[in-house]
Amino acid sequence: MGTKRTKGNFLEKLIIATRASNLALWQAYHIKERIETTFPEVSVELNEITSKGDKILDKPLALIGGKGHFTKELEDEMLAGTAHLAVHSLKDVPTYIPEGLELCAITERQDQSDVLLSHTYKSLDELPQGATVGTTSLRRRMQLLEKRPDLKVKELRGNVNTRLRKLKEGQYDAIILAYIGLYRLDLLKDIPFVEKLDFFIPPMGQAALGIEIVSSDDRVREIAMTLNDEHSFICTKLERDFVSKIGAGCSAPVAVNAIIKGEDITVKAMLGYPNGTNIMHKELTAVVSDCDLLGKQLAEAMIKDGALDILEKAEEIAFKDEMPERL
């Protein structure tokens, strides 16, 4: 593995697999710094990979296999023995984890807001009839068009800087991005109008980092577990359970969010057609000490009410003009 070990379970060098985008590198360096602070005897190196999801920019994400393309290459590196650990935006991690690997730690979740960005209009309410809004996410499209069915939603691919450049060039009246990525890269100061869309429900795992390791490596697990935040781990597990049970891929028009308040945890979910119609909302609350099945129970309740039919039709609507490629 290009790793050095001495006697016992001492690890001298740890290799992190990461995407090569600016935001992914910020996240990987953040984890590198945390590990080196806690374990000064371990030197941490980055193995940077340009993922397929970062290379194919002319097709909607769901048509090239969804967000799993952002994680698969990193997982391949770990399985090949050229990395110990991968740092992911948790929202990009499919609910299926390959054998031999394990999603063992979730960092403390930050601000989960989606934000509307514009160079011309102060807010969503100020966007004129028929304005063009850029987003790749079917979840955002669904929630935006439920509130403003008059808007024109246009595909928006590329890394954060590319998306912001397209907005500045006037290709869109506004675009929607996750607040946390813009905050981490210090890009908010360059955008005249920023509005948090508080009515949006985030996707599973938004604003948390997922730490994936090779299951058999106990020393790496020990290191990774120092990064884990218990509340974030519980909340995101329920969100991932919900998505797994309902069978929604990372790109489906599904929003789900778990929040702990005091002794209670509430999971709320929303799904529907990407054109903002046939929306289903539901939420369940339990005590944190007895919430293990809450995500699955919420999915089962929505399935009973017809969620699977809605999701099947949603996929037809999303891709009626394009045939998905089986890659």
Secondary structure, DSSP 4 states (H G I P E B T S, - for coil): ----B-STT-BSEEEEEEESSHHHHHHHHHHHHHHHHH-TT-EEEEEEE--HHHH--SS-GGGGTGGGHHHHHHHHHHHTTS-SEEEEEGGGS-S---TTEEEEEEPPP----EEEEESS-SSTTTSPTT-EEE---HHHHHHHHHH-TTSEEE---S-HHHHHHHHHTTS-SEEEEEHHHHHHTT-GGG-SEEEE-TTPPPPTTTT-EEEEEETT-HHHHHHHHTT--HHHHHHHHHHHHHHHHHT--TTSSEEEEEEEETTEEEEEEEE--TTS-S-EEEEEEEEGGG-TTHHHHHHHHHHHTTHHHHHHHHHHHHTTTSPPP--
